[in-house]
Amino acid sequence: LLKEMEGIEDANFTLDEVRQFLMRARALNLPGDNKHLKVLETKLQAGNDWDDRAARVLAKPVKTIEDLNQFFDLETSIPVDPGVLNRLSAARTKALEYERQAKAWLNPEPNATLPKVSEALRFAQKAEHEFKIPAIEDLQRTADFALDLEERCEQVLKGRYQHSDDGPVFDAIEKWQKYAQEH
C-alpha cells in the first residue's frame, strides 16, 4: 500500500479511489501521522466538499450557467465522482446550447431563418424550466412583444382593433413597425 501511495500528492484520483485507499490504510492500521494518510484525508475532504456543492447545484430546480461553470474551473487535484461530473457537464452543455440558440435568434446572421413567435416562446419556456439564462429572458421578452404586435396587427386586419391612443391609428401602426424593426 505504501508503495502504491508514492507520489499521491500529485496524482489525480476519483473520490471513490481516495475512499478505497483510506479504507485500506485504516484496515492496515496505518498510523494517523503518516504523510500519505494525511494527504488522502485532505483529498477526501476536498472531494466531499466538491461533491456536496455539486449535489446542491444539481438539486436546484433552476440552475445558472455560473452555477455549473464553477465545477469546471477547478484544481485538478480535487478528487471528484465521475458520475456527478458527467451530470454537471450534461447540464452545462444543455444550458450553453440554450444560450447559444437564444443569442442566435436575438442577433441573427443575415438571411438566417428565424422561428415563429410561438416557437420562440415554447423554446424560452422550456429553457426556463431548468435554467436561468439572461439570453433566454431577453428572448422571452422579445417574443412577448412580438406576440403583442402580432395580435394587434391581427385585430387591425380583422377590423376589431380599438384604438385608444391620441392621434390617427396609422401613426400608431407606423410606431409598431418602427419598434418591430428596431427590436
N, C-alpha and C positions, 0 to 999 in steps of 0.2 A: 504493500500500500504506500509506504513512504517513497519508494522508487517511482510509482505512478504519480505521486503528488509533486515530484520535482518540477519546477517551473510553473506551478499552479497559479502564481501571481499574474502571469502574462497570458495564461490560457483562457480561451473562450469556451465556457460550458453552458449547457442549458440549466435551467433551475432544477430540473429533475436529476441531472448528473451531479450537481452540487449536493443535493439531498442524499443521493446514493453514497457519495464519498463520505459525507458526515456520518451516515448510518454505519458504514464500515469502520470508520475511525472510532466511533463510540463503542461498537461491538468489540473492537480490539483494545479498548480501554486506553486509547492514546491520551497522554497527559494533556490537560487543558491549556498548558502554556506552550504547546507545540506550535511552531510558527505556521506550519501548513494548516493546522486546525483553525488557527485564528483567521487566516486568510479565507478559509472556507466559510467560517461563520460570518465574516464581513460580507462575502459574496452572497451568502444566503439572505442576510438582512437586506442588502441592496435589491436582490431579486424579489424578495417578498414585498418590499415597498413598491417596486415597479408593478408587480402583479396586482397588488391592492389598488393602485391608481388606475391600472388598466381595467380592472373589474368595475370600478366606479364609473369610468367613462363609458364602457360598453353597456352598463345598466341604465344609462341616461336614455330617456325616450327620444330626445332630440340632441344631437351632437353638433359641434362646430368643427371645422377643418383644423382650427388651432388646437382643440382638444386632442385630435387624432395625431397631428404633426408632432406633438411633444414626445411621442414614443419613437420617433424615427430620427431625432436629432440627439441621440443619447450616446453615452460612453459605451463602447463595445464590450467592455469587460463585465458589464452587468449581466448576470445570467437571467434569461427570460424563458418563458414557456412558449415553445414554437407555435402551439395551437392558438394561444391568446394573441401572439404576434400576427398570425395569419388572419385572425378575425379583425384585428385592428387595421391591418393592411387592406383587407377587402372593403371595410367600411370607408377607409380613407380614399381608396381608388374610386368607390362609388360616389363619394362626396365631390371629389375633384372632377369627375365626369359630369355630374350635375352642374357644377360651377362652370366648366368649360362650355357646355351646351347653352347655358343661360347667357353667358358672355357672347357667344357666337350669335345668338338671336338678338341680343341687345345692341350689339355693334357688328352688324352683318357686313360681310365682304360684298363688293359689287356683284350683282347678279346671283346672290345667294338665295336659295329657296327658303322662305320664311314660313313658319307654321301659321295655321289659322289661330285666331284668338282662343277658341275653345281648346285647341291642342296645347297652347302655351299655358293656359290656366290649369289644365289637367296635369301637365308636367310640373308646374310650380307647386301645386297642391301635393302631388306625390312626393316631391323632394322635401317639402316642409314637414311631412310626417316623420322623417328621420333626421333631418339636418336643419341647422340654422346657418344659411349662407347668404351674405349680403347680395350677391348677384341674383339669387333666386327671389329675394324680397323685391329687388328692383324689377325683375321680370314680372312678378305678380302685380306690382303697382302699375306697370306699363300696360299689362294685359287688361287690368281692371279699367283703366282709362280708355283703352281701345274698345272694350266691350261697351262701355257707356256711349262712346261716339257712334259705334255701330247701331246701337239701339235707338239713339236719337235720329240717325240718318234713316233707319228703317221706318220710324214714326213719320218722318217728313215724307218719305216716298209713298206711304200709305195714307197720307193726309190726316194723321192723328196727332201730329206734334202740336203741343200747346206752348207757344212762345210766350215767355214771361219776362224777358229782358227788355230794357228800353231800346228803342231803335228797331229798324227793319229786321225781319227774320233772316234775310240774305246776308246781312252783316254778321249775324251770329254764326251762320253756316260758314262764312269765309274765315271767321276766327277758329272754328273747329278744324277747318282744312289746314290752316297755318300751324295750329297746335299739333295736329297729326303728323305733318311733315317734319316738324322740329323734334318730335318725340318718337 
